[in-house]
Amino acid sequence: MLTLSLVATGLTSALALVSLGGGLYEFRVVDPAWPRRPELIQPERGGVSRRRFWIPAHIVFELALVVALTVTWSQPEIRLWLLAGLASHAIMRIWSAFHFIPKALAFERAAPATIAEGTARRWTRQSFWRLPLDLITCAAMLGAFAVAARLA
């Protein structure tokens, strides 16, 4: 059972780090450029499709987290770390679902000339604050993995 715990927490940690990497990529590469050139985030105009990365990344991470919680539920030292990561991830996802995603979809659908650069810049500045939540999620997943490794 401990080996399964190690594999489940290791996979979940790796997937959390993939999400963090995606967030850092958006923050460092995509977000500085697109407010001046909105077509960069408009897939129908040849721009990047954020949903092609984020939908699978979140689904796979969340499924792995459910599996890790199921496998380690009887191990409170691991479970605590996973629940902390779940809480952080849930806050980020709920905030995104009700604030960031609707605005991002509006930016993707709008004619580039109608998007005010200041409004787009505000969105990117606000979006940055999702990264600390991703960092907390990653730290919690790595904490779970470290405990699983110690117990194995």
N, C-alpha and C positions, 0 to 999 in steps of 0.2 A: 504494500500500500504506500509506503514512503517513497518508493521509486516512482510510482504513478504521481504522487504529490509533487515530486521534484520535476518531472516532465511537464505536468500541467502548469505549475507556477513558472517554470522556465519559459514555456511557450507564451504564456500570458504576459510575462515580462518583456519578451522580445516583441510581441505585438504592440504593447504599450509604447515601446521605444520607437517602433515604426510610425505610430501616430504622432509622437513628439517630433520625429524627423520631418514628417509631412507638414506639421505646424510651423516648424522652423524654416522649412523651404518656402512656404507661403509668406511668412513674415519677412525673410531676408531677400527673396528673389521676386515673387509675384507682387506682393503688396506695395513695394516702393514704386513699381512701374505702372500698374494698371490705372490708378486714378487719372493719369495724364492720357492714357490710351485704353479706354474701357473695352475695346474689342479684344484685348489680351485675355479677358475672362469671359468672353462670349463665344462658346463653342461653335455656334452657327456662323460666326464670322472668322473662324479659324483659330480662336483662342483656346486656352486650356479648359478642360472639363474637370472642374473640381470634384464633381460627384463621381466620376470614374475612379477616383482614388478613395474619397472619403466614405462613400457608402460601403464598399467592400471592407475597407480598413476597420470601420466601426463595427460592422456586423461580425467579422471574424474575431476581433478583440472581445466583443461582448459575449459571443458564444464560448470563447476560450475561458473567459472569466467565470461564466456560469459553470462550466465543466470543472474549473479549478476549485470553485467554492463547493461544488458537489463532492469532489474527491477529498477535499481537506476539511469538510465540515466538522468532523470529529476531532480535529486538531486545532484547538483554540488559538494557539500561538500563530499559526498560519492564517486561520480564518480572520483574525482581527486585522491583519495587514490587508487581506483581500477586501474586507468590508470597507476599510478606510479608502482604498483605491476605488472601489465601487461608488462610494459617496462622492468623491472628488469628480470622477468621470460623469456621474449622473448630474451633478450641478452644471458641469460644462455642457453636457448634451442638452439639458433642459433650457439653459440660457441660450444656447445656439438655436434650438428649435423655435423658440419664441421671439428671439431678437435678431440674430445674425443671419440665419438661413433665409427668412423671408426677404430681408434687405438684399442679400446676395443674389437671390433669384430675380429680384426687381432690377438690379444692376445688369444681370445677364440678359434680361429681356428688353431693356430700354435701348433706344437708339443712342449710339455713343455721344452724339452732339447734345443730348438732353441731360446727360449726367454731369452735375456740378462737381468739379474737382474737390472743392472743400468738403462736400458731403461724403464723397468717396474716401478722402483722407481721414475724416472723422471715423468712418466705419473701420478703416485699417488700424487706427490708433486704439479703438475700443476692442477690436478683435485680438490685439496683442495680449490683452489680459486673460485670454483663454489659455495661454502658454503656462502660466504658473499652475493652473489646475492640472494641465497635462504633466507638469513636472511632479506634482504631488502624486498623481496616479502612478507615474513611473517609479517614484521612490517607494510607494507602497507595494507595488508589484515586485520590485527588487528586494524589498524587505521580506516579503512572503517567500521569495525564492531562496534568500539567504537562510531563513529559518528552516525551510524544507531541506536544504543542503546540509545544514547542521544536524538535523534529525535523521537524515538518511544513513 
